[in-house]
Amino acid sequence: MKTKSADFLKKLYVTLIFIFLYAPIVTLVVLSFNSSKTRAKWGGFTTKWYFSLFKNDQIMNALYTTIIIAILSSLIATILGTIASIAINSMNRKLRSIYMGVTNIPMLNADIVTGISLMLLFIACSVRFGFGTVLISHITFNIPYVILSVMPKLKQTNVSTYEAALDLGATPLFAFFKVVFPDIFPGVLSGFMLAFTMSLDDFIITHFNKGPGFDTLSTKIYTEVKKGIKPEMYALSTIIFVSVFVLLILVNSLPDKTKEDNKNK
């Protein structure tokens, strides 16, 4: 009886946690199909907010800018972070621990500290605020996430296989892409996905380093809150949530398919 009651309490606890996590998202999805502009009244089912979303130039420009910055910053941060991970992994234990500690500092720092410090740096260098400053800021805070994703995979690689490839006549670059990179690719991919998500979601650092008239989705929503959030924002948030949900399902299903293929081979 005690075991059954304990299992029931565990399931109830987990269920309540997920309800608190996803209840606001479900509310958002429901409001995106509400024909009434007020959140307190259900005016009937409609999809007009999704159609008007794509006709709103301001929201679409903010979405386009957000995606471009997220893709560029995550790609550049992934390349730089992977190179930095290889360099750190080749150091001795003392230097490696120092550099890993330095890598952890930006992640432990509050975003407002990073945002203000980057803003002061751009002001000191007389850099014009806009697309470039936001892109550099996103690359800066994304690199540590990539390093911490790639480093565990580098520690799992066998150095002997890389050295064997060099002994067999392969160039260092060819040996890296044929021997090392396939082993660390899951870490590189997870680092890219994490950097993309962080860049897509960032507000504080973007807010301090964007120029006048330049908006991403997060800053656009912040300005809309003062006037009153438009129902088009509910529709856009629903599309983003569904896209991320589908992407997660696809990413999690790929390892199972590869395992099945390997078993068949």
N, C-alpha and C positions, 0 to 999 in steps of 0.2 A: 504493500500500500504506500509506504514511504517513497519507494522508487517511482511509482506511477505519479504520485503527487509532485515529486521533484521534477520529473520529466515534463509534466503539465505546466509547472511554473516557469521552467526554462523556455518552453515553446511560447507561452504567453508573453514572457519578457521580450523575446526576440520579435514576436509579432508586433508588440507595442512600439518597439524601436523602429521597425520598418514603417509602421503607420505614421509616426512622427516625422520620419524622413521623407516619405513620399506623399503625404496628405497635401502639403503646399503645392507640389508639382501637379497632382491630380486636380486641385482647385484651379490652377493656372490653365490646364488643358480644357477644363469645362468652360472657363470664362472665355477662352478663345473661340468657342462656338456659340456664345451668348449674343443674341441680336441686340440686346440692350447695352448701352454704354455704361450704365451704372452696375456696380458689382453687387448691389443689394437686391436686385430684381432680375428674375429670369424672364427674358423676353421671347424665348423660343430658339430653336436650333437654326444656325445659319453658318455659312462659310464665307460670308462677304468680307470679313476681316482679312482672310487669306488673300483674296483678290485685291483688296485695297492696299495690302502690304506691299505688293510688287509694283503698285502705282505710286507709292510714296518715295520720292527721289531722295529725301534726306535719310530715311532709314536704310534704303538700299545702298547709298553711298557709304554710310557708316559700316554696314555689313561687308561691303566689298573691301573697304580699307582694313577692317578687322581681320578678314581672311588672308589678305595679302601679307599683312604684317606678321600674322601667326605662322604662315607657311615659310616666309623668308627667314624670320628670326629663329624658328625651330630647325630649319635646314642648316643655317650658318652655325647655330649653337651646337648642333649635333656633330658637325664636322670639327669645329674647334674643340668641343668637349671630348670627342674620341681621340684626337691627337694629344690633348692634354692628359687623358687617361693613360695612353701608351707611354708618354714621357714620365708620368708619376710612377707607373708600375715598374719602370726600368731603374728607378732610384733605389738607394739603400733604405733600410727600414726606418732610420731616423728621419731622413729627408722626406720619405713618403708620409710618415705620420704628421710631419709639420705641414706639408702641402694639403693633406686631407683635412687637417684642422682648419686651415685657411679657407678651404673649399666650403666647409660647413658654416662659416661665419655669415655669408649672405643669406643662407637659408634660415638661420636662427634670428637674424636681424628682422626688425619690423619693416614692413613694406614702405612705411612713411619715411623711415630713415634712409632707405635705399633711394626712394624717389627724390627726396630733398637733396641728398648728396649728389646725385646725378644732375639735378637741375642746377646746383651751384657750380658743378664742373663745366656744364655747357655755358653758363653765364660767364665764367672766368675765361673760357676759351672763345668767347664772342660767337658762339654757334647759334644760328637762327633756328628757333624752335619750329618743329613741324614733323613731317614724315620721317626724316633722317634721325632726329633725336629720339623719337618713339621707337624706331627700329633698333637703334644702338642700345637703348635702355632694356628692351625685351631680350636682346641677345645676351646682355650682361647678366640679367638675373636667371636666364635659362641654362647657361653653361654649367653651373653647379649640379643641377638636376641630371644633366646628361652624364657628367663625370661619375656621379654616385650610382647611375644605372649601368655604366659600362665597366667600372672597376671590378665588381664581383665576377663578371664573366671573364675578365682578363686574368684574374687569379685562378680560375678553373682551367685555363688553357695550358697545354703541355708545351713548354719551351723547346723540348727535344725535337718535336715535329717541325717547328720553324727552322731550327738549326740543321735538321736533316735535309730540308728543302734547299737551304743555302749550299750545303755540301754537294748536293746533286746538280748544282749549276744554276739554280733559280736566282734571279735578282731579288734584293730585299723587298722591293715594291710588289713584284709578282708573288713572292712567297707570302707576303702579308695578305694579299687579296685571295689567295688560293688556300691558305692554311689557317691563318689567324682570324681573318674577317668572318668566315662562316661560323666559327665558334662564338664570336662575340656579337653576332648579328642580332640575336634576341635582345641583348642589353642595349644595343644601338637603337633598335626599333622602339623599345619601351622608353628610352630616353627621348627619342623624337616625339612620341605620342604624349609624354608627360610635358615636354616643352611646349608643344602645340596647344595642349589644354591650358597650361598656365598662361600662355600669351593670349589665348582667346578670352580668358576669364579676368585678366588683370584690369584693375581700375586705378588704384592709388598711384602707381608709378607712371601710368599713362597720363593721369590727370595733371601731374606736376611737370611733365616734359612735353606736352603737346602744345602746339601753337594756336593762336586764335583762328577760329573757323575750321579747325581740324578736329574730327570726332571719330572715335571708335564706338562700338556698340555700348560698351560699359559707360563711357562718358555721355553718350547720347541719351541713354536711359536715365542717367543722373540728372541731366537737364530737363528731361521730360517729367520727372517726379515733381519738380517745382510747379509745373503747369498742370499736371494731372496726366497719368499714364494713359496713352491711347490704346484701344483694344488691339491695334495692329501689333503692339509689342507682345501681347499675349500669344498671338499667332506665331510671331517670329521665335519666341522662346519655346513654344511647342515644337516647331520644326527642328530647332537646334537639339532639343532633348531627344526627339525621335531619331534624329540622325546619329547622335552619340550612342544611343541605345542599340541601334542596328549595327553600328561599327563595333561596339563591344562584343556583340553576339558573334560577328564574323571573325574578329580577332581571337576570341576564345575557342571557336570551333576549328580554327586552322591547325593548332597542335594535335587535336584528335585525329584529323584527316591525315596529317603527316605520319603519325604513329601507325595508323592503319595501313598506309602505303608501305612503310618500312617493314611491317609484319608480312604483308603480301609478297614483298620482294624477297 
